[in-house]
């Protein structure tokens, strides 16, 4: 990847994200707000803002859901297609140990992808379903805090150097001894 291609991809991603976010913001800003202007949420999110509106605007909800469905499902499918290509490459690997290691790594990555996209699709593709506020908070907490906290664990704890560094940090030496098919922790 060249520097020019990398810069182009970054500019394209940021530009599209900014431009596409403007439409829902403009539509939500035109909604009538007459009640308590207190968002019962831990972050300012479009769904709780729409819930504060006095009138139910199905156009805004439909456009917002359509944008979210198109881009979230499109991104999710792109990631799944990428992993399908990775899996095809892994299947062609000559050794069983290499396949097992690659599949276990892909499986842990896919778990994070499904947790993240599952929660955001539940929250944003169907905002008209009016999830209870408590459920919205839990779902938002899940995709905005829990999933990112899992990422370092899932992506780096498979690395020997990272495991050794964690052992040094925590001051414990855990020895893994392999016996035929069992692993004994001492």
C-alpha positions as CSV (number, residue, x, y, z in Angstrom):
1,X,0.0,0.0,0.0
2,X,1.4,3.3,-1.0
3,X,1.2,6.5,1.0
4,X,-1.0,8.1,-1.6
5,X,-3.5,5.1,-1.5
6,X,-3.5,5.2,2.3
7,X,-4.2,8.9,2.4
8,X,-6.9,8.6,-0.3
9,X,-8.6,5.8,1.7
10,X,-8.5,7.9,4.9
11,X,-9.8,11.0,3.2
12,X,-12.6,9.0,1.5
13,X,-13.6,7.3,4.8
14,X,-13.7,10.5,6.8
15,X,-15.5,12.5,4.0
16,X,-18.2,9.8,3.5
17,X,-18.7,9.5,7.2
18,X,-19.1,13.2,7.6
19,X,-21.3,13.8,4.6
20,X,-23.6,10.8,5.3
21,X,-24.0,11.9,9.0
22,X,-25.2,15.3,8.0
23,X,-28.5,14.0,6.5
24,X,-29.8,12.4,9.7
25,X,-28.6,15.4,11.8
26,X,-30.5,17.8,9.6
27,X,-33.7,15.7,9.7
28,X,-33.5,15.3,13.4
29,X,-32.8,19.0,14.0
30,X,-36.1,19.8,12.2
31,X,-38.2,17.7,14.6
32,X,-40.4,19.6,17.1
33,X,-39.1,19.3,20.7
34,X,-41.6,20.4,23.4
35,X,-41.1,18.2,26.4
36,X,-38.3,17.8,28.9
37,X,-35.0,18.5,27.0
38,X,-33.1,16.0,29.1
39,X,-31.6,13.0,27.3
40,X,-32.0,9.9,29.5
41,X,-28.8,8.4,28.2
42,X,-25.1,8.4,28.9
43,X,-24.2,9.8,25.4
44,X,-26.0,12.1,22.9
45,X,-27.2,9.6,20.3
46,X,-29.7,10.1,17.5
47,X,-32.2,7.5,18.8
48,X,-32.7,9.1,22.2
49,X,-32.9,12.5,20.4
50,X,-35.7,11.2,18.2
51,X,-37.5,9.9,21.3
52,X,-37.6,13.4,22.8
53,X,-39.6,14.7,19.8
54,X,-43.2,15.7,20.4
55,X,-44.3,14.3,17.1
56,X,-43.5,11.0,15.6
57,X,-41.9,11.6,12.3
58,X,-41.9,8.4,10.3
59,X,-40.0,10.0,7.4
60,X,-37.0,10.9,9.6
61,X,-37.1,7.4,11.2
62,X,-37.3,5.7,7.8
63,X,-34.5,7.7,6.3
64,X,-32.3,7.2,9.4
65,X,-33.1,3.4,9.4
66,X,-32.4,3.1,5.6
67,X,-29.1,4.9,5.9
68,X,-28.0,2.8,8.8
69,X,-29.3,-0.5,7.3
70,X,-27.5,0.2,4.0
71,X,-24.1,1.2,5.4
72,X,-24.0,-1.1,8.4
73,X,-25.2,-4.2,6.6
74,X,-23.0,-3.3,3.6
75,X,-19.9,-3.0,5.9
76,X,-20.8,-6.2,7.7
77,X,-21.2,-8.1,4.4
78,X,-17.9,-6.7,3.2
79,X,-16.2,-8.0,6.3
80,X,-17.9,-11.4,6.0
81,X,-16.7,-11.6,2.3
82,X,-13.2,-10.8,3.4
83,X,-13.3,-13.5,6.0
84,X,-14.7,-15.9,3.5
85,X,-11.6,-15.3,1.3
86,X,-9.4,-15.7,4.4
87,X,-11.1,-19.0,5.2
88,X,-10.6,-20.2,1.6
89,X,-6.9,-19.4,1.9
90,X,-6.7,-21.3,5.2
91,X,-8.4,-24.3,3.8
92,X,-5.7,-24.5,1.2
93,X,-2.9,-24.5,3.8
94,X,-0.9,-27.7,3.8
95,X,-0.6,-28.4,7.6
96,X,-3.3,-29.2,10.0
97,X,-1.6,-27.2,12.8
98,X,-1.5,-24.1,10.6
99,X,-5.2,-24.5,9.7
100,X,-6.1,-25.0,13.4
101,X,-4.2,-21.9,14.5
102,X,-5.6,-19.8,11.6
103,X,-9.2,-20.9,12.3
104,X,-8.9,-20.2,16.0
105,X,-7.6,-16.7,15.2
106,X,-10.4,-16.1,12.6
107,X,-13.0,-17.4,15.0
108,X,-12.0,-15.0,17.8
109,X,-12.0,-12.1,15.3
110,X,-15.4,-13.0,14.0
111,X,-16.9,-13.2,17.5
112,X,-16.0,-9.5,18.0
113,X,-17.4,-8.6,14.5
114,X,-20.7,-10.4,15.3
115,X,-20.9,-8.8,18.8
116,X,-20.3,-5.3,17.5
117,X,-22.4,-5.4,14.4
118,X,-25.2,-7.4,16.1
119,X,-25.6,-4.8,18.8
120,X,-25.4,-1.7,16.5
121,X,-27.8,-3.2,14.0
122,X,-30.2,-4.0,16.8
123,X,-30.0,-0.4,18.0
124,X,-29.8,1.6,14.8
125,X,-31.4,-0.3,12.0
126,X,-34.7,-0.3,13.8
127,X,-35.0,3.0,15.8
128,X,-38.7,3.1,15.2
129,X,-39.2,0.1,17.4
130,X,-38.7,2.3,20.4
131,X,-36.6,0.1,22.6
132,X,-37.0,0.9,26.3
133,X,-34.4,3.4,27.5
134,X,-32.7,0.9,29.8
135,X,-32.3,-1.5,26.9
136,X,-30.9,1.3,24.7
137,X,-28.3,2.1,27.4
138,X,-27.2,-1.5,27.7
139,X,-26.9,-2.0,24.0
140,X,-25.0,1.3,23.6
141,X,-22.7,0.4,26.5
142,X,-22.1,-3.0,24.9
143,X,-21.0,-1.7,21.4
144,X,-19.3,1.5,22.7
145,X,-17.4,0.1,25.7
146,X,-17.5,-3.7,26.1
147,X,-16.6,-4.7,22.5
148,X,-13.7,-2.2,22.3
149,X,-12.4,-3.5,25.7
150,X,-12.5,-7.1,24.3
151,X,-10.5,-6.1,21.2
152,X,-7.1,-6.0,22.8
153,X,-7.7,-9.3,24.6
154,X,-8.9,-11.0,21.5
155,X,-6.4,-9.6,19.0
156,X,-3.3,-9.6,21.2
157,X,-3.4,-12.4,23.7
158,X,-2.8,-15.0,21.0
159,X,0.7,-13.4,20.7
160,X,3.5,-15.1,22.7
161,X,5.3,-11.8,23.3
162,X,2.1,-10.2,24.7
163,X,1.6,-13.2,27.0
164,X,5.1,-13.0,28.2
165,X,4.8,-9.2,28.8
166,X,1.6,-9.7,30.8
167,X,3.3,-12.3,32.9
168,X,6.1,-9.9,33.7
169,X,3.6,-7.1,34.5
170,X,1.5,-9.2,36.8
171,X,4.6,-10.9,38.3
172,X,3.3,-14.4,37.8
173,X,4.8,-17.1,35.9
174,X,2.3,-19.6,34.6
175,X,3.8,-22.6,33.0
176,X,1.8,-24.4,30.4
177,X,3.0,-28.0,30.0
178,X,1.5,-30.0,27.2
179,X,0.7,-33.7,27.8
180,X,-0.5,-35.5,24.7
181,X,-4.0,-33.9,24.4
182,X,-4.2,-32.0,27.7
183,X,-2.7,-28.7,28.9
184,X,-1.8,-28.6,32.6
185,X,-1.5,-25.2,34.3
186,X,1.0,-25.0,37.1
